[in-house]
Each structure stands twice: as C-alpha cells, then as structure tokens.
C-alpha cells in the first residue's frame, strides 16, 4: 500500500507516529567550541531561555509519546545524571550510557544498543535547538535510517547531503544540512565494534544502496555550537517568554 505524503506544519514527510519508540540524546561531546562555558558545565546543561538545552528535547520527546530516553555522556557526565535524574519530571524514564572517553556519534550509539533494543529508535544531537514535531517521524524507516535535513545555516553553507525522491544522497544538489535528528534500525550498526567512530561515513556507505530516506524540515532549527549562537538564542527565547 503506497504511503501518502502530507504536509505537517513545516515538515515535508510521510506522517507516522513514534509513540512507544525509544529515543537517544547524544550528550557525550566535550564541547570544545563552547569553551570556556563547557570547562565546568556539560554542553547539554547550558541554559537558553532559563532552561537547559536538553530540557527542550526531553519535553518534546515526552509530548510525542516517547517514554524511554537513553542519554550517553562522558565529559562531566555525573552533572547530567544529577540534574536530570530518572526523568520523572518530564514523564519519561531516563537510562544513562556512560562512556569513559567520548566514542563520537557512531560509537556512542553502538555502545548504547543494549539499552535501545531491537526496534528502530530515534536519535537527536544534544547541542541543537529546534521546534521539530518528533511525533511525525516514521516509526519504521523504509531503509536502515531516516534523516531530518534542514536548510544550510550560514556557518555551514556547503551542507551535508542532497535529497532526491525521498532518499538522502551524498552527492547532488541542492545541498541540505543534517539536523542531528534521525530514526535508525539497529541493523545499521551490523559489523561495527565497540570503538570510537563517527556516524556520517557509515551513513554515506548506505546511501549508495538507497538505504537512507529523509525529509526536509523548514521550521526553526539552530546548531547551538558556539557561545555567540548560544547567547543569541538565549536573548531571543528570554524576550519571548
């Protein structure tokens, strides 16, 4: 049965609810570009609009019906566990995947697979801020991964990937930027080992076999990767509250 494409708010994508899916927030980065702010505070706990960055993700995931969240951490990870606790204040159950040293995006997800289980799961970078409606992600990707792409920010004008016919391609135009939001099948990591490795090269190999689908999100999304962008977002959210 063909899947009907619909327009949902600022998202061009097939609608499918993720209620019951597990989610992972990547929070193990050192935050080098954020120094000196991250010398004593892990990046996901930096505040904008009076709330920690990761607070917005947890609230959005809970609103989408997600009940279990895995958070990996390395740098100052004990602060993350102390601040977030078991997740009860958001109505979710938080599990922690501690890393002695950061395992990068791919290694961090692979290390957490025993907590994520055998079903497809949602992953979101802990250092982005957005209004993306998580409830509209596909609960079962057509391939091994489904990525949310956004318009290129000024600091990343070259983009990452192209989107053609609902599939994400490593080559082609126009270019779009990976938002750090995706749904992955555990089989994506077949053959990987417990080590540090980035996610992007793994995804690019799968793109050659049309195993990565995607969508273009046109709503608000910010890579909060520098003190300047953090300060700008903080002023905006504080003024609108």
N, C-alpha and C positions, 0 to 999 in steps of 0.2 A: 504493500500500500504506500503510495507516494506521500512524502511529508510536505505539508503546505507551508510555504514561507510566509511569515507575518511580520508586521512592523510593531514593535513593543517599545514605547517611549522613544529612546534614542538608539535602539538596538535593531540592526537588521540581522535576523537569525530565526531558526526554527524554534518555536516555543516548546518547552518541556520542563516540568517542574523537577527540582532536585530534592524535594522533601525526603528526608531519611538518609541522604548521602553524607558520607564523612568529608570533612574539609581539612586541609593542612595550610597553616600560615607559616611561611618561611621567615624566620626571625633570628637566624644564627650569624648574620653578617657582622663584621667588625665596625662598619660604618666609617671607613677611612675619610671619605669626602665630607663627612659631617663633623669631623674633629674641629675644635676641641669639645663640642657638645657631647660626643659619644665616648669621651675618655672615662666618664663616670656614670653614664646612663646609656643603656642599650637603645639603639635607634627606634625600635617599636614603641618605647615608652616616652619618647619625646612628645611634647604636647602641642596641639594646634586647636584653637577654639576652646581651650580649657579642658580638652580630653586627650588621652594618649592616642597616638596614631592607630595602634592595634585595637583600641576600643571601638573605632568606627567599623572595622572589619567584623569584630565579634557581634556587634549589634546587627549589622547587615546580614550575616550568616544566620543568626537566630531568627530574624524576620523572614528569611527564606525557608525556614522549617528545618534547618540543619541542627542536629542535636549533639553531634560529637565533633570536636575540633582537636587536631594534633598540632602542636607548636614545637618546632625544633629550636634549639638555642645553643649557643657556645659562649660568646663574649658576654660576661655579666649575666649569664642565664639565671642565676639564683634570684636576681632582681625581678625578672619576668615572672618566675613562679610565685614569688612573694606578692607581687602586685595583682596578678590575675587569679591566683588560687585555683579552685576547681571549676571556675566558670559559672558558678551558680547565679551570680548577679545578672548575667545575660541570659540565663535559662539554657545554657549548654554545658556539656561535660568536656573539660579540657584534659587531654593527655599530653605529656611532655616527652620529647625525643631529644635527650641531651647528647651533645657532641663534645668530646674533649677538645677537638680543634674543628673549625668550620670545614664542612665537607662540600661546599659550594651547592648550587641548586640541585643538580642531578644526584650527587652523593647524599645530600640531606634527605631527599625524597626516598631514595633507595633504602637508606638506613631506617626510615620510619615505616616501611612496608608492613612489618608485622603488626603495627598499630592500625594501619589503614585498611587492611583486609583484602579480600579478593574482588570486590566490586569496584567500578570506576569511582574516582574521588576527585574532589575539587582542590586546586592549589592556588594560593594567592600570595604574592610577594608582600612582606610586612612593611615595606617602605614606599607604598603607593597609597594615594587617597583618591577615592572615586565615589560616584553615585551609581555604580553598576548594579542592576537588579539581579542578584545571584539566583533568584528563583526561576529565571528564564533560561538558565544553562541547560544543555542537553544532558539528561541523566545517564544516557548510554551513547557515547560517541559512535559515529559511523565507522571511524577508524580507530587508531590507538590513542589519538589525542585530539582535543578540540581547543583552539586558542581564541582568545579575545584580542583583537587588534584595534589600535586607536590611531588617530591622526598623529603625525610626527610632531613632537614638541620641538621648540626652537633649538634646544641643546642636543637634539638627535635627529637632525633634518634628513639624514640619509635613510632612516628607517631600518627595519629588520627583514621583513618578508613582503611578499605580494599575495593577493587574494584573488583567485580565479575560479569561478564556478563553485564556490563554497569550499574549495581546497586551498590550503596555505602552501605557497611555493617559495623556495629560497631565492629564486631569480624572477625577474619580471618587474613590471611597473603597472600602476603606481605603487610606491613603497608605503608600507604602514609599519607601525611600531608595536611590538608585543607588549601587552599591558601588564604582564605578570599574572594574569588570570587564565586558568585553563582547567579542563577536565581530562584526566588521564586514566587509561586502563593499566592495571599492574603489569600486564604483559609487555608494556612499553619498555620495561626495565629487564626483560629476559636477557641473560648473558652478562649483565653488569655485576660488578663485585663491590664489596664494601670498601670504598676508597673515595677520595675527593675528585669530583668531576662535574663540569658544567652541563646543563640541560640542553643548551642550544645545538651543539654538534649532533647529539642523539636525535633531536627533532629534525634536523636537516637531512639526515640519512633516511628517515621515514618519509619525508616529503617526496623523495624520488619515487616512492611507491604509492603516492596518493593516500597515505595513511594518516594525514593530519588535516582535519577540517578546521574551519574558522568562521568568524563573523567580524563585522566592522561596528564597533561601538562608537557612537558620535557624541556621547554625553561627556560630562565633566570627569576628567582623569588627570592626575598630577603625579609625576615621579618626584617624590619629596627627597631628593638625593643630596641637597646642599643646604647649608644654613640659610642662604638667601631665599631659596624656594620655600623652606620651612617657615621663615619669618613672614613672607608674603602671604602664604596660605593662612597662617595664624591671624594676621591682621584682617583678612577677608572674613574668616569664619567668626572671629570675635565681633566684628562690626555687624554681622547679620544675625547674631544670636539675641 
